[in-house]
Amino acid sequence: MENFFIGIVILVFGAFLSLFVKNQSIKLKLVTLGALVGSIFALFSALSALFVGNYEYTLHFGTIFPNVRFVLDNLSAFFVVVISVMSTLGVIYSNGYLKPYIEKGKDLSAHCIFLPMLLASMLLVVTVQNALTFLIVWELMSLSSFFLVIFEHEKAEVIKSGIKYLVYMHVSVVFIIAAFVLLTINTSSFDFAHFKAVLANDNYIADIVFILAFIGFGIKAGFTPFHNWLPDAHPAAPSHVSGIMSGVMIKTGIYGILRTLDIIGTPSAKLGFFVLIISTISALYGVLYAICQHDLKRLLAYHSIENIGIIGMGIGVGMIGLTYNCTPVAVLGFTGGILHVLNHSIFKELLFLAAGSVYVKTHTRDIEILGGLLKSMPKTGALFLLGSIAICGLPPFNGFISEFLIYFGMLKGLTINHFIVFIAMILALAGLALVGTMAILCFTKAFSIIFLGEARSENASKVKEDNSSVFILPMAILGLFITFVGIFPEVVFDVLTKPASIFVEIGDYSNITNLMQIISFVSLGLLIAIVFLHILKSKIYKNVENHVTWGCGYNRANPYMQYSASSYASPFISTLTPLFKRVADIKKPKAVFEGEAHYSLHMEDVEEAYFLQPVISAIEKFLTGFEKIQNGNIQSYIMYGLIFLVLALAGVVALG
């Protein structure tokens, strides 16, 4: 465990050491080195905990925090592995992404402080076992990520998105505090071990605590209806920060839910159904709104909501398996959900990094004005395609494996002799299948509009791929992870039984391992076939010359004749019109030879449009009424103070 804390110290030391370096490029390299070395120390500790045994370390911080335990058990160790590896790749990528900002004279001091602080706080969040200390490092994580989101604070929309994110994070922590207060009142302790001892015998308090914790951690994770911060914060943040936040940070919310489940023990049936229903809605909601997006990073952000929903579906299936004492269902649900935590962190970070490479070269995130980038950015395009296949849950890549386990768990759940469970599993199966179908629609749109066809703008037509290692290497490593998990799922499954064993006793699972080996064999064969066909095609067309055929007087196609992102998705979206608020911007031609005409259509989030915005408007209207009081006159403020004191004294006298 000492190596873990050495890693934390190196992370923080690298951040503060960067303050004394003036050269921005060297400053960033110093932070990258600190993140790399610190993460390696944390990673070795986590791997040792997974394969050797749990580690526990107690720190003393005076009378307020006399005994604060830090534990690397199987669950914590798994999340430390994800945080260490994925975050480090994002930091390495930042050296390429931030280069144009350095050339423009941007000061990276704040960024270089808060990026390592985010990594360190995430590592502490998943290991600390004291409620009060947990809240402190949780708040540190929220604040450091807030300052990373507002990197381009000179833009009004970035500040607006950052403040919205900060508000949601503080709403989140209110619910987490409420859960911890309830636990502390019943245990007179801040230690998680004492919480577990009490809740094991009090199902009523356990249910309340879980609901409060699920809302608090669910806001951080991005479950619907607590998701609204996420589609705004990710586009505002730099792409490496978006990759770390979406791929890693929101998973701390999943960790919080799983740790709460570990504390309460076997959940009641209604909690399992609650998680499964909310998760299914989140998955459907996220992918549905992703299809409508024109902003590439906003599209990816909505897919984070979708995949958090899929993770939650696995957890919900596992909880139902625990409740009804069906071990196979519990094992499949938890291993599928936990594996999807890993898988989503890999392919989502890859997609965000690829989106960042596109943005750096084209200076736009608008899908509608891109096109043809596969010719000029073949490596980025190929890696984006790899991530797209994985996120759609298609073989032979990693997304298929975790979704397959969740599907299998749902099918096994049909054997539970309970009518409500049967109905829930059937609906969840249908929901997950629909999510997969819509994901394919969304990413065929995204990849084809961005990378295929002809460029739709001057920016997209004058692009040249940056082949520097800091851009390509992190994405290539993520691509290898995607392929490895997809081709060798039995190896990964054996490891994932360790964090799943926190919740369910895992006995002989050789039948599942055998199934994973069959999938491995088929996936490897499929991958070899794909590579063989690609090589064969290259050989056949190597000496083929392209000629323009006579078009019978037709000149040639132009970019405006191609499918747009809107027209590609329109047939599907038009069938679900009531689920969206359609906002159109149109200028119709009024003459035969009109000089200008345009049409654009945007889909607003119905929850935000019809619920949040009216509430926010009402609060703004209420607070505006106090503007007259804030007149800047000191005498008036003194008078207000005196009035308050008089009223307070009068209240004391009346109560006395």
Secondary structure as GFF3:
##gff-version 3
##sequence-region A 1 656
A	DSSP	alpha_helix	2	17	.	.	.	ID=ss1
A	DSSP	three_ten_helix	18	20	.	.	.	ID=ss2
A	DSSP	alpha_helix	24	51	.	.	.	ID=ss3
A	DSSP	beta_strand	55	61	.	.	.	ID=ss4
A	DSSP	beta_strand	65	72	.	.	.	ID=ss5
A	DSSP	alpha_helix	74	97	.	.	.	ID=ss6
A	DSSP	alpha_helix	99	103	.	.	.	ID=ss7
A	DSSP	alpha_helix	109	125	.	.	.	ID=ss8
A	DSSP	alpha_helix	131	149	.	.	.	ID=ss9
A	DSSP	alpha_helix	156	187	.	.	.	ID=ss10
A	DSSP	alpha_helix	192	199	.	.	.	ID=ss11
A	DSSP	alpha_helix	203	221	.	.	.	ID=ss12
A	DSSP	alpha_helix	230	236	.	.	.	ID=ss13
A	DSSP	alpha_helix	239	244	.	.	.	ID=ss14
A	DSSP	pi_helix	245	249	.	.	.	ID=ss15
A	DSSP	alpha_helix	251	264	.	.	.	ID=ss16
A	DSSP	alpha_helix	269	292	.	.	.	ID=ss17
A	DSSP	alpha_helix	296	323	.	.	.	ID=ss18
A	DSSP	alpha_helix	327	362	.	.	.	ID=ss19
A	DSSP	three_ten_helix	367	369	.	.	.	ID=ss20
A	DSSP	alpha_helix	373	376	.	.	.	ID=ss21
A	DSSP	alpha_helix	378	391	.	.	.	ID=ss22
A	DSSP	alpha_helix	398	413	.	.	.	ID=ss23
A	DSSP	alpha_helix	419	451	.	.	.	ID=ss24
A	DSSP	alpha_helix	458	461	.	.	.	ID=ss25
A	DSSP	alpha_helix	469	487	.	.	.	ID=ss26
A	DSSP	alpha_helix	489	500	.	.	.	ID=ss27
A	DSSP	alpha_helix	510	540	.	.	.	ID=ss28
A	DSSP	three_ten_helix	559	561	.	.	.	ID=ss29
A	DSSP	alpha_helix	565	573	.	.	.	ID=ss30
A	DSSP	three_ten_helix	574	579	.	.	.	ID=ss31
A	DSSP	beta_strand	581	587	.	.	.	ID=ss32
A	DSSP	beta_strand	598	604	.	.	.	ID=ss33
A	DSSP	alpha_helix	606	607	.	.	.	ID=ss34
A	DSSP	pi_helix	608	612	.	.	.	ID=ss35
A	DSSP	alpha_helix	613	624	.	.	.	ID=ss36
A	DSSP	alpha_helix	634	655	.	.	.	ID=ss37
###
